[in-house]
Structure formats: structure tokens, C-alpha cells
């Protein structure tokens, strides 16, 4: 009889626990809404996290304007006109607005450039260096060599963050129509066109190191 009594009380306790669990509020909610119970067990997002879909509501570029198309055929015609103009002046032609409307935004810009053949082939080309802008050359017509890297000797400050002067060293890149060259920010680069000059669309990308006004050419 003494052995039967502990076993009896143990069985009675287990039956009471299982019965209470089956009718308790937690169990009832889980049975009625299993999906909700599973979701409640999932880890909650960190404080401040955006719900899915809210990222698309952030307007990161409100000043980008409308889509812009630059016609390759029109740009090739501009090359012939720029060759004629350069033959009269003998200097690089930057941003001829009558041949290609420039596009300038807070983050990047597009302008048309033409560089004629150097009058003195033996002279050291003048280099540029922009601390806060990446230059991308999209060659329209003609050809030339762009040397990137190295050092600028007797560096002159054209404006804060902008330097010019003769280049020493660097890696030469031979460019022709259809080529694209990416020049990272703060790297010296010098352009030497071949006979007939080289026309290219210059894309400047603001890397955010100083105000955009220093990149788009405004005073």
C-alpha cells in the first residue's frame, strides 16, 4: 500500500497539469491562431528599422531632373564642327553649349570636350587633379592618350581641391572612339590627343569631399 500511494499522487499531478495546459489562455490562443503564435516567437526587428517597402519612399535624388538622351550621331557631327573651331583657335574647347546641352546635377554632370593635337609634341602635357570628383571619359571621335597617376610637379592650385601642372610618371591609356576611361578622384591625369584631336563626353561624379559648386565650374 505504501508503494502504491506515491505512484497514485504522481499520476494525479501529471493529469492535472496536462488538463490545465490544454485549457489555459496561452494554449487556447495558439490553437485558435497558430500563425500569430509563430510570428510572436520570431525575433522583433531592431529599434528604428524600416518596414519593408519604406525604402522606396526615401527621395535621395530630388534634383536629378528628367531622363536625358545624348545622340551618338549628333555627337559625331559635333566632332567635325569642333575640329574646325579648334583649327582656328588651337585650344581645347570645353562645354560648347550649342552642340551639346550640358547636364549638371548635385551628384554628377555631363559636358562635351574637344582637345586638338598639341602644337608642340615635345612639351610635357598639363595635368589635372580633382580631390572630390571622379572623371569618366566617353570618347566620341578621334583618339589620344590619357596618362593617369604619377605626380604633378610644381603643383598649382586652380581652386580649392583642384590642381594643375606638368605630370611625371603614371600609366598611359590609348583611347579611341567608343572607349570609356574611369579616372578615380584625386588621381593626376593628362590628355594628349592624336592628329585630328579627340572629342569626348566628360562625366564628373561628385564623391562628396567638397561642395558641388567647385566641381561644376561655378565661382
Buried (B, 14 or more C-beta within 10 A) or exposed (E): EEEEEEEEEEEEEEEEEEEEEEEEEEEEEBEEEEEEBEEEEEEEEEEEEEEEEEEEEEEEEEEBEEEEEBEEEEBEBBBEBBBEBBEEEEEBBEBBEEBBEBBBBBBBBBBBBBBBBBEEEEEEBBBBBBBBBBBBBBBBBBBBBBBBBBBBEEEEEEEEBBBBBBBBEBEEBEBEBEBEBEBBBBBBBBBBBBEBBBBBBBBBBBBEBBBBEBBBBEE
